[in-house]
């Protein structure tokens, strides 16, 4: 039976995610950006929370762990770095699996934004929760990792099936689109950017996305193709990525 995903906005630009294994009725939340919002959504849905699945340690991802666990009794899993700010019942790293009822999530190493960042992939339903590693038309800032690490992480995600639905943690897409247009004039990107700007004008979310769409239009996944435009011609792929990331960090548009 399938996995049901419930997406809701919280904080200033985060998305919270509650997921339910339909075979057993067990639910999990992906990160705890806002404990009050998570608990309110659980109550409205009538779901029973069994698991909290953290992607990384930042407060807008793990800051609600203690409160949500106290209210629900859910177990908390995630990378060891979560212990810097929040409780954790089981440490996870790339290559392991997590079970929610009859749903199995593969843990993907996704460091770069933070050193221990991970992502969760449900192969049966072709669904990935990628935290702050991959965004619609973007990627996370490298607060702790190096470009080679982040490029490797993005490459792992890009290797997932094209039809994979990607749930990222923030509504950054309009800003990402403005930057993307500054380094890439591909017609597919222009068409997508127009759709994004229109959706945001209507107050509609631009998340989730898909692996295929990101491979076709995301400048960070397309970095080797854009190398000459960002001063990295004939450089290795991770150096082209580093140049695109530096351009985004300095972008004022």
C-alpha positions as CSV (number, residue, x, y, z in Angstrom):
1,X,0.0,0.0,0.0
2,X,1.2,3.5,-0.7
3,X,2.8,6.2,1.5
4,X,0.6,9.3,2.0
5,X,2.5,12.6,2.2
6,X,0.9,15.6,3.9
7,X,2.8,18.9,3.3
8,X,2.2,22.1,5.2
9,X,4.0,25.5,5.5
10,X,5.5,26.6,8.8
11,X,8.0,29.1,10.2
12,X,8.8,31.8,7.6
13,X,9.6,29.6,4.6
14,X,9.8,25.9,5.8
15,X,7.7,23.0,4.7
16,X,6.8,20.4,7.3
17,X,6.0,16.8,6.2
18,X,3.9,14.1,7.8
19,X,3.9,10.8,6.1
20,X,1.6,7.8,6.7
21,X,2.1,4.1,5.9
22,X,-1.3,3.2,4.6
23,X,-0.8,-0.5,5.3
24,X,-0.4,0.0,9.1
25,X,-1.6,3.5,9.8
26,X,1.8,4.5,11.3
27,X,2.9,8.0,10.7
28,X,6.3,9.9,10.8
29,X,7.3,13.5,10.5
30,X,10.3,14.5,8.4
31,X,12.2,16.9,10.7
32,X,10.5,19.0,13.3
33,X,10.8,22.6,12.1
34,X,7.9,23.9,14.3
35,X,6.7,21.6,17.1
36,X,3.3,23.4,17.6
37,X,2.6,23.2,13.8
38,X,3.5,19.5,13.7
39,X,1.3,18.6,16.6
40,X,-1.6,20.7,15.3
41,X,-1.4,19.0,11.9
42,X,-1.3,15.5,13.5
43,X,-4.4,16.4,15.6
44,X,-6.3,17.6,12.5
45,X,-5.4,14.5,10.5
46,X,-6.0,12.1,13.4
47,X,-2.7,10.3,12.7
48,X,-0.6,8.4,15.2
49,X,3.1,9.5,15.2
50,X,5.5,6.6,15.5
51,X,8.7,8.2,14.2
52,X,10.6,11.5,13.8
53,X,13.1,11.3,10.9
54,X,15.7,14.1,11.0
55,X,17.8,15.1,8.0
56,X,20.3,17.3,9.8
57,X,20.9,19.2,13.0
58,X,19.8,22.8,12.2
59,X,17.2,24.2,14.6
60,X,14.6,24.7,11.9
61,X,14.8,20.9,11.3
62,X,15.5,19.3,14.7
63,X,14.5,22.1,17.1
64,X,11.1,20.6,17.8
65,X,12.3,17.0,18.5
66,X,11.9,17.1,22.3
67,X,8.5,18.7,22.3
68,X,7.0,16.4,19.6
69,X,8.5,13.3,21.3
70,X,7.1,14.3,24.7
71,X,3.7,14.8,23.2
72,X,3.6,11.6,21.0
73,X,6.2,9.1,22.3
74,X,7.6,8.9,18.8
75,X,11.2,7.5,18.4
76,X,13.7,9.8,16.8
77,X,16.2,8.8,14.1
78,X,18.7,10.8,12.2
79,X,22.4,11.6,11.8
80,X,24.6,11.7,14.9
81,X,25.0,15.5,14.5
82,X,21.4,16.0,15.6
83,X,22.6,15.4,19.2
84,X,24.2,18.8,19.1
85,X,20.8,20.4,19.8
86,X,18.2,17.6,20.3
87,X,17.4,14.1,21.5
88,X,18.1,11.2,19.2
89,X,17.2,7.5,19.7
90,X,19.0,6.0,16.7
91,X,21.9,7.3,14.7
92,X,21.7,6.8,10.9
93,X,24.2,7.1,8.1
94,X,24.2,6.5,4.4
95,X,23.4,2.9,3.3
96,X,21.1,2.0,6.2
97,X,17.3,1.7,6.1
98,X,14.4,2.9,8.3
99,X,11.1,1.1,8.5
100,X,7.7,2.8,9.0
101,X,5.2,0.0,9.1
102,X,5.6,-1.7,5.7
103,X,7.4,1.3,4.1
104,X,11.2,1.1,3.9
105,X,13.3,4.3,3.5
106,X,16.8,4.1,2.2
107,X,19.2,6.5,3.9
108,X,21.3,8.5,1.4
109,X,24.5,10.3,2.5
110,X,23.8,13.9,1.6
111,X,26.5,16.0,3.4
112,X,27.6,19.4,2.3
113,X,25.1,21.8,3.8
114,X,26.1,20.2,7.1
115,X,28.7,17.4,7.3
116,X,26.3,14.7,8.4
117,X,23.2,15.6,6.4
118,X,21.1,12.6,5.1
119,X,18.2,12.1,2.8
120,X,15.4,9.5,2.9
121,X,14.2,7.6,-0.2
122,X,11.2,5.3,-0.5
123,X,11.9,3.3,-3.6
124,X,8.5,1.6,-3.7
125,X,6.7,4.9,-4.0
126,X,9.5,6.8,-5.7
127,X,9.6,9.6,-3.0
128,X,12.6,11.4,-1.6
129,X,12.9,13.8,1.3
130,X,16.1,15.7,0.8
131,X,16.1,18.4,3.5
132,X,18.4,21.3,2.6
133,X,20.6,19.4,0.1
134,X,18.6,19.8,-3.0
135,X,16.0,22.5,-3.6
136,X,13.7,23.2,-6.6
137,X,16.2,25.0,-8.9
138,X,18.7,25.2,-6.1
139,X,20.8,23.5,-3.4
140,X,21.8,24.3,0.1
141,X,24.5,26.6,1.2
142,X,27.8,24.9,2.2
143,X,27.8,25.9,5.8
144,X,30.1,23.0,6.8
145,X,31.0,20.9,3.8
146,X,33.2,21.4,0.8
147,X,32.1,21.6,-2.9
148,X,33.3,18.1,-3.7
149,X,31.2,16.6,-0.9
150,X,28.1,18.5,-1.9
151,X,28.6,17.6,-5.6
152,X,28.8,14.0,-4.6
153,X,25.7,14.3,-2.6
154,X,23.8,16.0,-5.4
155,X,25.0,13.3,-7.8
156,X,23.6,10.6,-5.6
157,X,20.2,12.3,-5.6
158,X,20.4,12.9,-9.3
159,X,21.0,9.2,-9.8
160,X,17.5,8.3,-8.4
161,X,14.8,7.4,-10.9
162,X,13.7,10.4,-13.0
163,X,10.1,10.0,-11.8
164,X,11.1,10.4,-8.1
165,X,9.0,13.0,-6.4
166,X,11.4,15.3,-4.4
167,X,10.2,17.0,-1.2
168,X,12.7,19.7,-0.1
169,X,12.4,21.7,3.1
170,X,12.0,25.4,2.0
171,X,10.1,27.6,-0.4
172,X,13.1,29.2,-2.1
173,X,12.1,28.5,-5.7
174,X,11.4,32.0,-7.0
175,X,14.7,33.3,-5.7
176,X,16.5,30.3,-7.1
177,X,14.8,30.9,-10.5
178,X,16.0,34.4,-10.6
179,X,19.6,33.2,-10.1
180,X,19.2,30.3,-12.5
181,X,18.2,32.7,-15.3
182,X,21.3,34.7,-14.7
183,X,23.6,31.8,-15.6
184,X,21.5,29.7,-17.9
185,X,19.4,30.6,-21.0
186,X,18.0,27.2,-21.7
187,X,14.4,27.5,-23.0
188,X,13.1,24.8,-20.5
189,X,14.4,26.9,-17.6
190,X,12.8,30.0,-18.9
191,X,9.4,28.2,-19.3
192,X,9.7,26.7,-15.8
193,X,10.7,30.1,-14.3
194,X,7.6,31.7,-15.7
195,X,5.4,29.0,-14.2
196,X,7.1,29.4,-10.8
197,X,6.7,33.2,-10.7
198,X,3.0,32.8,-11.6
199,X,2.5,30.2,-9.0
200,X,4.0,32.3,-6.3
201,X,1.9,35.3,-7.3
202,X,-1.1,33.1,-6.7
203,X,0.3,32.0,-3.3
204,X,0.8,28.4,-4.5
205,X,3.7,26.1,-3.4
206,X,6.4,25.2,-6.0
207,X,7.3,22.0,-4.0
208,X,7.5,19.1,-4.6
209,X,9.5,18.7,-7.7
210,X,11.0,15.7,-9.5
211,X,14.5,14.4,-10.3
212,X,13.8,14.7,-14.0
213,X,12.8,18.3,-13.7
214,X,15.8,19.2,-11.6
215,X,18.2,17.5,-13.9
216,X,16.7,19.4,-16.8
217,X,16.7,22.9,-15.3
218,X,18.5,23.2,-11.9
219,X,21.8,25.1,-12.5
220,X,23.6,23.2,-9.7
221,X,22.9,19.8,-11.3
222,X,23.7,21.3,-14.7
223,X,26.9,22.9,-13.5
224,X,29.3,21.0,-15.9
225,X,27.2,22.3,-18.8
226,X,27.4,25.9,-17.4
227,X,31.1,25.8,-16.6
228,X,32.2,28.3,-19.2
229,X,29.6,30.8,-18.1
230,X,30.8,30.8,-14.6
231,X,34.5,30.9,-15.3
232,X,35.2,27.2,-14.8
233,X,35.7,26.0,-18.4
234,X,37.6,22.7,-18.6
235,X,37.4,22.2,-14.8
236,X,36.3,19.0,-13.1
237,X,32.5,18.8,-12.4
238,X,32.9,19.6,-8.7
239,X,34.9,22.7,-9.5
240,X,32.2,23.8,-12.0
241,X,29.6,23.2,-9.2
242,X,31.7,25.3,-6.8
243,X,31.8,28.1,-9.3
244,X,28.0,28.0,-9.7
245,X,27.6,27.9,-5.9
246,X,29.9,30.9,-5.4
247,X,27.9,32.8,-8.1
248,X,24.7,32.1,-6.2
249,X,26.2,33.1,-2.9
250,X,27.2,36.5,-4.4
251,X,24.0,37.0,-6.5
252,X,22.1,40.2,-5.7
253,X,19.1,39.8,-8.0
